[in-house]
Amino acid sequence: MSSPYPFSALVGQEELRLALVLNAVSPAVGGVLVRGEKGTAKSTAVRALTSLLPAVTVVAGCRFSCDPAAADPHCPDGPHDPATRGSERPARMVELPVGASEDRLVGALDIERALSEGVKAFEPGLLAAAHRGILYVDEVNLLHDHLVDLLLDAAAMGASYVEREGVSVRHAARFLLVGTMNPEEGELRPQLLDRFGLTVEVAASRETDERVEVVRRRLAYDADPAGFAARWAAEEEAVRDRIAAARRLLPDVRLGDSALRQIAATCAAFEVDGMRADIVMARTATALAAWAGRTVVLAEDVRRAALLALPHRRRRNPFDAPGLDEEKLDETLERERGEGDGEGDDDPDPGPGGGPEGPGGGPRDGDAPPQDGPRPGPGTAGEDPAGGQAGPGGPGAAPEGQPPAAAADPYRTRPLTVPGLGEGAAGRRSRARTAHGRTTGARRPGGALGRLHLAATIQAAAPYQRARGRSGPGLVVRRDDLRQAVREGREGNLVLFVVDASGSMAARQRMGAVKGAVLSLLLDAYQRRDKVGLITFRGSRADLALPPTSSVDTGAARLEKLPTGGRTPLAAGLLKAHEVLRVERLRDASRRPLLVVVTDGRATGGPEPVAHAARAARLLAAAGTAAVVVDCESGPVRLGLAGALAGELGGLAVTLGELRADAVSALVKDVRRAA
């Protein structure tokens, strides 16, 4: 096994290194969510931290890593003899795959043995393996919501509970939680974001010298991992010793009333929901002081804690940009400083650790110098948040001299669902057979038993009790008797928008209303955990403005810069949708599509444009695509072309007014009837 990349050899990414180290000093901070583009050393930094954590002493043979000095009284492998001598092992980093099952995460109870033998046979999961170490979740935003809920509940309580049909197991699960994500692939819900203690935005440096140093070190490591690690051994040992010293100092750090008032005032000033932010800020500021070698929390610690703990808690919807107004932060802290200056004047010498800069207290020999000013990130240097080039000529550019129409304010839309019963990924839109939800029946398990249907199992076993020699209490259950619960919940769908951006839609007031409607539907798709795609058609062609993705904020960014004008190639838009959906079915056959066509129904350009559009619509209908046409026609004279298009698609036509949640029309029922 090759040596891990040294933590101290990372170039730049000071905020990321600091956030990881603070959690190593004080796991009560609550973990780190690392957000950033691909190739920014997110995973490398997490893996490198593992070698810096102190070794742990465990009860020999305990699968749950109990501490001999304070064994878990609920340990399934217990009770442990207090006189048992422990063995020392390195701290672990356990990785949770995106496709992991619930049983893989929390552990599995053998219900068959529990029923037939009365034995609690429990196979530990990843939460048990990560106890007293690091649990790393790459692409946490792609993890199913119910798994994220279980994960964060265990992190908050320090324990994992597994319950199956009246049989329960509890074990300790205290770990440093680190999640990484690329925002382009979709966001976490605000409620889940709030459960991570700290968040860090990372981006590749735009400084040539720093990029050169990154490449130079990576090539040197790949050529000789052991030799490279040896050259950084002294720096690694220094950081390891400093973490250990900060852990010992942490109980002695004093959080004074002045610092507490600054924390509370800051959270109130930024209108953060709940009290979790205040608590996390307090713990983070305390860890910062310990990392700096001090026993008193200063205003600078509070400021740094706010920059790490608050940005992700201010997010109200997926279209809000994360971040914190530093000028407002400084004003709040200055206003509440008051008696805090007196505390700071009397603080002890910071010690060899220096200030709360980051691992090592500042740049080491060979490190690139820190950048002056803010680090460039996504959306700077002429780029839009969707990754395209902004300005004239870019994919989202408006015609020169004609800025795009601004979207109307989004609103809550009526639910649009795909008819029938699906089997796609868990979500909140259409009916589906899922692992969670209400029980609708029972069946024989095809492989390993999932959720037991107890009543159906007893009913299957009851007629054979005398033949099986039952003579006392209890039930004689065999494998063939077991029945698995069939559950119905909701799935996420692929919502593909086909938006008419032609001249017939180009009136600014109408286009603003159309953009507002699509923006509202994008917000609804975010809340229902859908994938979204965006096709626009104008002039002589249709373009895939946004390939299917879980990132609805990218869709909003593309929509904002949507150009308009030209003819109306409706058929091209529908044929493009047919091709996109064909490819997506090959990639993920279980995710059912919902086509949303936003148009006034007009078709121009080419021979027989209306007939050509009708044929394209029938092609989509033949593929079984559920469709809704949002009719954008306005004015006293209406041609009803959108309704005719909906008829060809086998779907439903609704007006912009009927799209609102407060509309009188029972939209979801009409969608199902139209199928």
N, C-alpha and C positions, 0 to 999 in steps of 0.2 A: 504494500500500500504506500503510495507516494505521500510525501509531506504536504500538509495543507499550505496554501498561500499565506504568508505571514500577515497578520492584521496590521502591524506597524509599517509594512511595505506598501500599503494602499496609498495612492496618490490623490490628494484632494479629498473631496467628500467629507469635510470636517463635521458637518451636521449629522450625517449618517453615522460616523464613527462615535460621535459623542452620544447620540441617542442609544446606540447599542451598549456602550460602556455604562451609561447611567442605569440601564436595566440590569446589567451585570452587578452593579453596586447595590441596587435596590430593586429586586424583582417585583416589589409591591407597586412600582410605577405603572405596571400593567401592559408591558410589551410595546412593540414598535410596528407601525405600518409604514413601509417604504414604498413610495409612489414614484414612478419614473419610467423613462423610455428604456428601450432595450439596450443592453450592452453598457450599463453604467455601474457594474460591480456590485449590484444588490446582493446576489446570491454569494458571490465571493466573500464579501464582508461578513455575512452571517456565518458562513462556514469557518472563516478565519477566527471569529470570536471564540468558537468552542474551545480551542486549544489554550485560551487565556483564562478560562474559568477554573476555579480551584477544584481539585479532586474531591470526590464524595466518598464517605464511608457508608457501606451498606451492610445489612444483615446477609450473611452468606446463604445463598439459595433462595432468597426472597425475590419473586418475580416483579415486585412492586417497589424495589429499591428503598426499603424502610431504613431509617437511621437507627442504629442500635441504641443511641442515647435517648431517642424519643420516637419509639416505634409507633406506627399508626394502630390504634386499638381496633380499627375496623378492617385491618388488612385481611384479605381473603386467604393469605398464606399464614396468618397468625393463629393464635397469639404467639409472640416471640418471647423467648426467655430473656429477661433483662441481663443475665450473665453471659449471653452469647457474644462472642467476640466478632467484630465486623471485619470486612475486607475493604480495601481502598481501590477505587477504579476512577478513570478519568470521567469528567462530565460528558454526557452524550448530546449529540444533536440528532433529533428524530425528524424525518421529513414526512409530511402528510401529502400524498399525491392528490391531484385534483379529482381523480375518479374514484377515490376511496369510498367504501360503504360505511354506513353508520356502525355496523359491528366491527369493522376494521379500526374505526376511531375509538370507540368507547369500550370495546370488548364484546364477547359473545357468550351468552348463557346457553348451555346445552339443555333445551327444554325437554327433549326426549328422555334424557337421563333423570331430569328433575321429576318428571311425571312417573316414570316406570321404576326408578330406584330411590327416589327421594334424596338425590345427591345434588348439591350446588356445584356443578362443573362449570367453571368460568375460565375462559381463555382471554388473557389480558389483551388490550388494544394498544394503540399508539399513545394514548394519554398516559397509560401506565409506564410505557417505555420511556416517555419524556420526563417523568417525575424527577425533579431535582436537576434538570438539564435544560435544553433548548428544544422547543417545538417550532419547526420551520414550515411555513405554508407558502410555497411559491404559487403565484397567480391566485391569491386568495379571493379575488373578485370573481373567479370562475367556479369557485366551490359552491355547492348547493346551499341555499340559505339555511336549511334545517341543520346542516353540519356545522356551519359557521355559528349558529346559535348554541349548539352543544359545546363547541370548542370554547366560545367566549364565556359561557356559563361556568365551565370547569375552571377556566383561568381566573374568573372572578371569585369563585368559592374555594379554590384550592382543593377540590375533590370532584370525583366523577361518580355519578349514580347510574346504574344500569338496572332497569326494571322490565321484566317480561312476565306477564300473566301472573302477578302476585309473587314472583320470585325476584328478589332484589339483592344487589351487591353494591357496596360502596368502597372506594379506596382513595387515598390521597393522590392528588395530581397538581403539584405546584411546579411550574415551569416558566421559563422566559419565552414568551410568545412573540414570534417575529413573522409578519406577513409581508409579502412583496406583491406588487401589482403594476401593470401597465395600464394607465387610465384609458388608453385608446381602445382597450378590449372590454370596457365597461366599468361602471362604478359600483362600489358597495352602497347599500342603503345607508342613509344618515344614522339610523338606529344602530347599525353594526359598526359604522365608523366611530361612533362615540365610545364603543367598548374597547378600542385600542387606546392605550395610555398616551403614546406619542405618535406623531407622524412626521415624516421627512420627505421633502420633494428632492429628487436627485435628477441631474441632467449632465450630459457629457460636457466637459470643459470646452470652451471656444478658444482657449489660449494654446497657441502652437507648442510652446515649450512644455506645458503640462501634458498635452497629448503625446508628445514625443517620449516623455518620461514613462508614461503608462505603457506604451508599446515596448520600450526598452526593458522594463522590468518584467513584463509578461513573457517576452521572448527568452529572457534569462532564466525565468522560472521553468518554462516549458522544456528548455534544454537540459537543466539539471535541478530538479525540485529540491533534492536533499542539500546540495551545495548552496542554493539560493536561500533556503531556510536557515542554514548554518550562518550565513553572513548577516542575517537579521536576528540571530538568537539573543544577542544582548538587548536589543530594543524590545523584543518580545518579553523577555524576563522583566524589564523595567515596567512595562505596562501591566504585566501579571502581578507584580509586587504592589503596584499602585492601586489596582482594583482590590486586592486583599486588604491593604491598609485602609482604603475608603470604607470597606465593609465593616472593619473593626471600629472605625470612627463614627459611623452612621448613628448608632444609638445615642451618642453624646451631642449630636448637632441640635442646636436650639432654634426653633422657629418662633420668633418673637411676635408680639401683637401687631407691630408696625408692618411686618412682612405679611402677616395674615390679612390685614386690612387691604394691603396692596393687591393681594391675590383676589380677594372677594370683589374689590372695586373693579379690577380688570375684567373678571368674568361678567360682572354686571354691565360694564360699559360696552362689551361686545355682545351682549344679549344672548349669552350661551344658555341653552336649556338645561335644567336640572342642576345638581350639585356635584356630579362626577368630575367636571372640569376643575372645580375648586380643589377637590381632594387630590387629583392627579397633579395639579400645579404645585400643591404643597409638598407632595412626596418628591416631585422632580427637583424643586428648589433645594430641598434638604439633601438629596443625592448630589446635586451640583456643589453644594458647600463641602460635603464629605470628599468628593472627587478633588476639590481644590485644597483639601487639607485644613479646612476651617471648621469651627464648631458653632458658627453663627451664620444664619442666612442673611444675605445682603440683597439690596435692591437689584443689583446686576443678576443675581441668581433668579429672582422673580421674573425679570425681563426675559432671560434666556428660557426659563421654563414656559412662559407664555408663548414664545415663538415655536416651541415644540409641541405644546399640549392643546393649543386653541385653534389653529387654522382649520383642521378637519371638523371641528365642532360648530363652526359658523355656517356650514353648508346647509342651505335650506331646500334646494332642489338640484337636479343634476346639471343645470345650466349655470349655477353659481361657480365662479372661479374660486378655488381654495386660496387661502392666504390671509394675511393680517396686516392692517394698516399700522405700520410702525410709528408713524407720527402720532396717531391717536393713542397708541400704547404708551409712548413716552409721556404724553400729556397726562394720561391717567396716573401713571406711576409718580410723576412729579407732584401732582395734586395731592396724592395720598402719602407722600414720603414722610412728612411731619416729623415725628419723633424717631423715625427709622434712621435718620442721619446719625443720631447719637449712638444707636446700636452699632452702626458701621464703624464709627471712630474707635470703638473699644475692642474691635474683633482681634483675635490672636493672629500671630504671624501666619500667613497662608502656608508656609512650609515649602518643602521642595517641589510639591506639585504645581505651584504657581496658581494662576487663575483658572477659571473653568473653561479653558479653551477647547480641550479635546484630549484624546490619548497622547500622553507625553507632555502636555502643557504647551504645545506649540510646535513649529516645524522642526523636523530632525535634519541631520546632515543628509544631503541627497534629496530631500523632498523639494518639490517645486514650491516657490514662494506663494503665499496666499494671494488670491486675486483682489484687486482694488475694486470696490463697488459691488453691486449685486451680480451674481453669477447669471449669465444668460440662460434662459430656459425655453421651454416650448412656447411658441407664440411670439418670440422676439426675432429680430433681424429679418423682418419682412415676411415671416411665415404666419399663416393663420393656424388656429388651434387644431384644425382638421388635418394639418400636414401639407396643405397645398400652398403654392406661392401666391401671396396677396398682390393686389394691384392690377393694373391693366394687363390683360393677357393671361392672367392666372385662371385656374379652373373655376374659381368662384367669382370671377370679376364681372362687374356690370359693364354695359357699353359705356365708352368714355363719355363723360358729361352727363350721364344718367345714372345716379346712384340707385342701388337696389331699394325697393320699397321696404320700409320697416314693418316687422311683424306686429300684428295686434296682440294685446295682452292674452296670454294663454288662459284657458279655463278648464274646468273639469268636464270631461266628455262622458257620454253614455257608454256603457261597456259594449264592445264589439267582440263576438266570439266566433270560433270555428265550430260548425255543427258536428254532431256525433261525439264519439268517445275516443280520445287519443291515448297514446302511451309515451308521450314525449317527456322532456326534462321538466322537473318540478317548476311551477310558476304560479301565476295568478289569473290566467285568462280563461282558457277553455277546459271543459270537463275532460278528465283523463284517469286512467288506472295508474295509481301512484303508490309509493311505499308508505305515504302518510295521507291521512284523510279519514272520512267516515267509512266504516266497514259495510260492504254491500253484499257479501257472500263468502263462501269458502271453497277451497279446491285442494286437491292433493299437491304437495310440493313437488316441483320438477327436479330440484336438486337439494341443496342445503335448505333447511327449514328457515323461513323468514319469520314473520309475525304469526304466532300461533292463534288459530281460532279455537278457543278452549271449548266452547259449547259444541261445536261441530266435531271436535276430537272425541269428547266424551260420548256423544251420540253415536259415533262410528264404533267405539270400543264396547259400549254397553251390552249389545246383544251377545257377545262372545265370552262374557265373564265366567259363566259356569263351565263352558268348554275348555277354558284356559286354567281351570282349577282354582279359581278365586275362592278363598275360604274365610277371609276376614275383611277388615276395613281396607280401604285403598282400592285403586283401580289397576288392573293389569292392562298396560298399554303397550302396543307393538308399533313398529315403524309404519305399517300400513294404515294404522288408525289416525295418524297425524293429519291434521288439516290446516292449511295456511289461509290466513285472512286475505280476502280480496277487498282492496280499498279504492275509494274514488276520491280524487282531489282535483287540483287544477294544474294545468301545464302551461309552460311558456310557448309562444308561437313565434314564427318568423313573420313580422309585419312588414310587407314590402309596399312602400309608397310609390305611386306613379303620378307625378305632378305635371300638369299642363303649364308650361312657362311661355306659351306662345303669345302672339300679339293680341289675341282675343281676351287674354287674361291680364294684359299689361297695365291696365288702368290702375294707378297707384292705390286707390282706396280698395279695389277688389283684390289686388295682389296682397295688400297688407292683411285683409281678412283671411285670404287663403293661407298665407304663412302662419297666421295666428292659429288657424284650425290644425295645420300639420304640426305646429309646435305643441299644441295641446295633446294631439294624438301621440307625439313622441314622448311627452311627459307621462302619459298613460301607459305607454309601452315600457318605460323605465320602471314604473311602479309595479307592473305586472311581470317583470323579469323576462321580457321578450328580446329577441334579436330584431334588429331593424335594418332595412335597406332603403335606398332612395334612388329612383330613376326620374329624370326630367326629360321632357321632349319639347323641342322648339326648332324653328327653321326647317331643316331637312332631315334631322336625325334625332335619335334618343341616346342619352348618355347615362351610364351607371355612376351617378354622383357619389354614392356611398355604397360600397359592397356590403353585404349582410354582416353585421357586427353587433356586439352587445353594448357598444359605446353610443348611447343616444345623444350625449353632448357633442360628439363629432357630427352627428346628423344635424343638430341644431346649428352648428357653425357653418356647415355647407348650405343649409337652407337660408341663413342670413344673407349670404352673398349670391343668392340665386339670380342669374341674369334672365331677362325676359325679352320677348319680341320675336317677330318672324311668323312663319306659317305654323300650322297645327298638325304635325305628323302623328296623329293619335295611334294609327296602326303600328308605327315604329315603336312607340312607347309600350304597347301591349305585347308586341313580339319580343322586345327586350325583356320584359317581365317574364314571359314564358321561358326564355332561355336561362335567365338567372335562377328561376325556380327549378328548372330541370337539373341544373348543376347542383343546387342546394339539396335536392332530394337524394342525389348520389352521395353527398357528404354526410347528411344526417336525415335518413329516411323517416325517423320517428318525430321530427319537428314539423308539425303541420303549418302550412302557410296561410296567411290572411292577406289578400290583395286589397289595397285601398287606393282607388283611382280618384284623383282630385282634378276635376275638369268641368267645363260647361257642356261637353259632349260634341263640340264642333270638330270637324276633320277637314283639312284642306291640304293641297299639295299632292301632285302625282295623279295618275289616272284612277278614277272611281275611289276617292279617299274614304267615303262613308262605307261603301261595300267592303273595301279592304279592311277597315277597322272592325266591321262586324265579323268578318272571317277570323281575324286575330282573336276577338273576344270569344268566339265559339271554340277556338283551339284551347284557350285557357279553361273554359267550362268543361270540355271533354276530359281534361286532365284532373278534374275534381277540385279545382282551386276555389276556395271560398272567397267571395268578393263583395266589396261594398263600394259604391260610386258616390262620392261626395259632390253633389250638384252645386256648382259655383255660379250658375246662371242668375243674373239679376235684371232688374228693369221690369216695366209693365208688360212687355211682350216676351213670352217665354216659349221656346221651341220644343222643350221636353226631350232634347237629344240625350241628355244624361240618363234619363229613365229608360230610353230605348237601349242604350249601351248596357245598363244594368240587366235588362232582360236578356240580351245576348250572352252576358257573363253568367246568367243564372243566379245573380245576386240581388242586392237591394240598393236602391237609390235613396239618399237622404240629402236634405238641404243643409247648408251651413248652420241654420237655426236649429234644425232637428238634431244636430250633433251635440248640442249642449246637454249636460246632465239634467238640467231643469226643464228640458223640452217635454211637452205632453206625450209625444210619441213613445211607445214602449219598443225601443229600437232593438233590443236584444231578442225579443220574441219574434219580431219581424224577420230578423236575420235567420233564425232557425226555421221559420215557416218557409222562407224563400228557398231553403235547401231541399 
